[in-house]
Amino acid sequence: MTHSRMSTRVAAGLAAGALLALAVPMAASAHVEVGPDSAPAGATTPLTFTFDHGCKESPTTALQITIPAGIGNVTPVVEGGWSIDRTTGANGVPTQVTYTAAQPIESGLSASVSMDVLFDTPDAGKVITFPVLQKCVAGSTSWTQVPAAGQNAHELDTPAPAVTVGPAQAPTDEAAADAHAAPAGPQTPAQADPVARWLGAGGLAAGVIALVVAITAATRRRAKS
């Protein structure tokens, strides 16, 4: 084998290796992601599910998101380019939300759908997963895998989007002030505005003085007559 042929094969091998090295992390990152990946318990958090790939390059037609048990409430966000279908449970909370694209979304294009999710207080400290079925023109992909203890979700082929629920948010200073404010209703004299009290007292005194002056003047006129 000549030196030039050997150099060509070595170069081809290096190029193929480089492409493979790039393809592996790209494939690993081709997930349906959710953001933010953490949320407080007892509060409503806007969640956005994002993807930029189809099913083996087949364009995406819909995302079907399963709502885990225990979620307090879910309100899908209406966005251009998507129609929304909901399946609700006996308590009226959606158990499944399907977003259908107006036009199939090709691989390489970033797209997203959103919903407002209320995480119940007992969920604090838990990792809540949202299984997603990605439907495509040809085939589908189920993003449902859950990592084992100590395993990184990115090591899985089709991990389910997950949100870590933190402790309940402490009330803000304004909310705390509102919570401790006196209940609405008629004010007692002690609660009334002191300025208003002084003005009222002054008006009453002026009225009394005017009455006394009027009576005195009338008495004098009668005495003269």
C-alpha positions in Angstrom: 0.0 0.0 0.0 1.4 3.4 -1.0 1.9 6.2 1.5 -0.7 8.3 -0.2 -3.4 5.6 0.1 -2.6 5.0 3.7 -2.8 8.7 4.5 -6.2 8.9 2.7 -7.6 5.9 4.8 -6.3 7.4 8.0 -7.9 10.7 7.2 -11.2 9.0 6.4 -11.1 7.1 9.6 -10.5 10.2 11.6 -13.3 12.0 9.9 -15.7 9.1 10.5 -14.6 9.0 14.2 -15.2 12.7 14.6 -18.7 12.4 13.1 -19.5 9.6 15.4 -18.3 11.5 18.4 -20.5 14.4 17.5 -23.5 12.2 16.7 -23.5 10.6 20.1 -24.0 13.7 22.2 -26.4 15.1 19.6 -28.6 12.0 19.9 -28.4 12.1 23.6 -29.6 15.7 23.7 -32.5 15.0 21.4 -35.1 14.9 24.2 -38.4 16.5 25.0 -37.3 19.0 27.7 -39.3 20.8 30.3 -38.5 24.2 31.8 -38.2 25.3 34.4 -37.0 22.0 35.9 -37.9 23.0 39.4 -41.0 24.6 41.0 -42.3 25.5 44.5 -45.0 23.4 46.1 -48.4 25.0 46.7 -48.0 27.4 43.8 -48.8 27.6 40.1 -45.7 27.4 37.7 -45.7 27.9 33.9 -44.1 24.9 32.3 -42.8 24.8 28.8 -42.2 21.5 26.9 -39.6 22.0 24.1 -38.3 19.8 21.3 -36.3 20.2 18.1 -36.5 16.8 16.5 -39.1 14.4 15.1 -39.3 10.6 15.2 -36.2 9.4 13.3 -36.4 12.6 11.2 -40.2 12.2 10.6 -42.0 15.5 11.3 -43.9 15.9 14.6 -47.6 16.2 14.5 -48.6 16.2 18.2 -47.4 16.0 21.8 -49.6 14.1 24.2 -48.7 14.9 27.8 -49.9 12.7 30.7 -50.6 14.6 33.9 -49.3 12.7 37.0 -51.7 12.0 39.8 -51.7 14.5 42.7 -51.3 17.6 40.5 -53.5 20.3 41.9 -54.5 21.8 38.6 -53.4 22.2 35.0 -54.3 25.0 32.6 -53.0 24.6 29.0 -51.8 27.7 27.4 -53.3 28.5 23.9 -50.5 29.4 21.4 -50.5 29.9 17.7 -49.9 26.8 15.6 -51.4 24.3 18.1 -54.9 23.0 18.9 -55.5 21.6 22.3 -57.6 18.6 23.5 -58.0 17.7 27.2 -59.1 14.6 29.1 -60.3 15.5 32.6 -60.7 13.4 35.8 -63.6 13.3 38.2 -62.2 16.4 40.0 -62.1 18.4 36.8 -58.3 18.4 36.6 -56.9 17.3 33.2 -55.3 13.9 33.2 -54.0 14.2 29.7 -53.4 17.2 27.4 -52.8 16.7 23.6 -51.3 19.5 21.5 -51.7 19.0 17.8 -49.6 21.0 15.4 -51.4 22.9 12.6 -48.6 21.8 10.3 -46.1 18.9 10.8 -42.9 20.3 12.4 -39.7 19.1 10.8 -36.6 18.0 12.7 -34.2 20.8 13.3 -36.9 23.3 14.1 -37.5 24.2 17.7 -41.1 24.2 19.0 -42.8 24.3 22.3 -46.1 24.0 24.2 -47.0 25.4 27.6 -49.3 24.8 30.6 -49.7 26.3 34.0 -49.3 23.6 36.7 -50.2 23.8 40.3 -48.0 21.5 42.4 -49.7 20.4 45.7 -47.9 21.1 49.0 -47.4 17.3 49.7 -45.3 17.1 46.5 -42.5 19.1 48.1 -39.3 17.2 47.8 -40.5 14.9 45.0 -39.4 14.6 41.4 -42.6 14.7 39.2 -42.4 13.2 35.7 -44.6 14.1 32.8 -44.7 11.2 30.3 -44.9 12.5 26.7 -46.0 10.7 23.6 -44.5 12.4 20.5 -46.6 11.6 17.5 -45.1 12.0 14.0 -46.1 11.6 10.4 -44.4 8.2 10.5 -44.3 6.5 13.9 -44.1 7.9 17.4 -41.7 8.1 20.4 -42.7 7.6 24.0 -40.7 9.8 26.4 -41.5 7.8 29.6 -38.3 6.4 31.0 -37.5 7.3 34.6 -33.9 7.1 35.9 -33.0 4.8 38.7 -31.6 6.1 42.0 -28.3 7.8 41.3 -28.7 7.6 37.5 -28.6 10.7 35.2 -31.7 11.1 33.1 -29.5 12.0 30.1 -28.1 8.5 30.1 -31.6 7.2 29.1 -32.7 6.9 25.5 -36.2 8.3 26.0 -36.4 10.0 29.5 -39.7 11.6 30.6 -39.5 15.4 31.3 -39.3 15.9 35.1 -39.7 18.7 37.5 -38.2 18.8 41.0 -40.8 20.3 43.5 -39.2 22.4 46.2 -40.6 23.7 49.5 -43.6 25.9 49.6 -42.9 29.6 49.0 -42.9 31.9 52.0 -45.4 34.7 51.8 -44.0 38.0 50.6 -43.9 41.0 53.0 -46.9 42.5 51.2 -48.9 39.3 51.4 -48.0 38.9 55.1 -49.2 42.5 55.7 -52.5 41.7 54.0 -52.9 38.6 56.0 -52.5 40.5 59.3 -54.6 43.4 58.2 -57.8 44.1 60.1 -60.9 42.6 58.4 -62.9 45.0 56.2 -66.0 46.6 57.8 -67.2 49.6 59.6 -64.6 51.4 61.6 -65.0 51.8 65.4 -64.4 55.3 66.8 -61.0 54.1 68.0 -60.1 53.1 64.4 -61.5 56.2 62.7 -59.1 58.8 61.2 -58.0 61.2 64.0 -58.2 64.1 61.6 -61.8 63.3 60.8 -62.5 63.1 64.6 -61.1 66.6 65.2 -62.9 68.0 62.2 -66.2 66.5 63.5 -65.6 67.8 67.0 -64.8 71.3 65.6 -68.0 71.3 63.5 -70.1 70.3 66.5 -68.5 73.0 68.7 -69.1 75.6 66.0 -72.8 74.6 65.8 -73.2 74.9 69.5 -71.6 78.4 69.5 -73.8 79.5 66.7 -76.9 78.3 68.5 -75.9 80.2 71.7 -75.3 83.4 69.7 -78.7 83.1 68.1 -80.5 82.5 71.4 -78.7 85.5 73.0 -79.5 87.8 70.1 -83.2 86.8 70.2 -83.3 87.4 74.0 -81.8 90.9 73.6 -84.3 91.8 70.9 -87.2 90.8 73.1 -85.8 92.7 76.0 -85.6 95.9 74.0 -89.1 95.5 72.7 
